[in-house]
Amino acid sequence: MNSSPFTDLERPPLSERALERMLVRPEGLWRRIQVVTETGSTNADLAEAVRAGADEGRVLVAESQTAGRGRLGRSWTAPPRSGLMFSVLLRPAVGAQALGWLPLLTGLSVATAVRRITGRATRGDFGQATGTRAVDVRLKWPNDLLVGDRKLAGILAERVADAVVVGVGLNVSLRADELPVPTATSLACENAAFQDREALLRAVLRELETWYREWTALGGDPETSGLRTAYKELCATLDRRVRVMLPGDRELTGVAVDVDPAGGLVVRGDDGAGHVVHAGDVVHVR
């Protein structure tokens, strides 16, 4: 059997050397970019690295995950080299009350990078510029990425000792028949003209570094860093009718009206009262 990563030329492998050359620098956040052909879970691998004393700024990218996880224990699978599946190791010097913003910050960073890079101009057959329309990526609270009502990416943040490991799964070249569920989508399914995984990963990590540095420099303040305002501008959950499955098999229905300073979703319930949700599974009600 030919195990070369170049057997599927439409899905070339990522270059660890090129990523490190472009992203790792003395004054930067990212200290090590590692690309592996396959692993169970990049989050689990970096959690082990935390326990071994690894420094902040490690990035682990897997071309294939066999035990990837999303929020609430859901599985996350995709064909090899069809998406971006990676985790980052962070040690934010902010108060515990601010840490709830980290997964939202990551979601905002990924969404902003995807919107920007898919809107780049490309060249036609004769070298002429051909305009492209950016994929209209929005955020579903707290940190899923949507195009319309279909999920493009998910994020899972986990506390490990004094660090946080944040995992990202972004569907890039999956075809419609490869999507794990009918409610998922990919950049290919959205006809994005730009689907270069390496360039996408560079853009995401640079955007994440920019937001993370600004946020931590201001002590994790979502207001002065501009994080709360920017997140709300891209949040598709706001002004929508929602159903929230809460811990303890409780359910809340109403209209999402705000994201509060702690990152919680404010829902005006059907009972007329305001409720702040910090943990729960949100469904956008049509």
C-alpha positions, 0 to 999 in steps of 0.5 A: 500500500502506498502511504505517501501523503501525496496520493490525493493531490487535491488534498496536499499535506501541510508543511511543518517546516514552512509553517514554522518558518512563517509563524515562529519568531523570537518575539512571537506567541507561537514557539513550536508548530508540529504537524503529525499524520495522525493522532487520537486527539490534538487536545489530549496530546497537548494536555499531556504536554502541559502535564510534562511542563510544556511552555505556552505557544505550542501548536499541534496539527493533525492531518487526521484525528481518530478520536477528535472531540467537540463540545459536550463530548460529541465526536469530530471526524473528517477525511485525512487532509480535508480540514484543519484540526489543531490545538494550541497551548496557552497560559493566559495571565488573566483572572479566572473570571476572564477565562470564559472569554478565551473560547469566544476569542478563538472563535472570533479569530477563526471567523475573522481569518476565514472571512478575510482570506476567502475574500481574497482576489484570485487570478483567472486563466489568463492572469486577470484578477477575478473578484471573490465573495468572502464566505459569510461566516458567523458565530453561534454562541459560544464558539461554533462557526456557521454559514447560514445555519450550517456548521463550518467549524467547532472549538473546544477549550479545556483547562489543564492545570494552569494552562488552557488547551484550545482545539479547532476543527475547520471543514475545508475541502469536504464534499457534500457526501463526506460531511458528518451530518446534514447540518454541517458544511465546508469551504468547498461546499460554500464554493469558496474560491480560496481553500489553501489549508496552509494559508488558512492556518497561518491566517488563523494563528496570526489573528489568534495571536493578535487578539490574544496579545491585546486581550491578555495585555489588558488583563482579560478585559473584553471591553477595552480590548474591543473583544466583546464588541467585535464578537457581538458584531459577528454573533448570529445568535443575537436577536434570534429565538433560541432553545437552550438545553441547560444542565440538569435536563432543564430547558430555556426558550426565548430571544438571545439579546446580549452577550454579557461582560463575562461572556454569558448569553443573555436570553429574554425568556418566554416568562419575560425575565432575563436569564444569563447562560454560561453553559448550555447547548443552544439551538437556533429556532427557526 
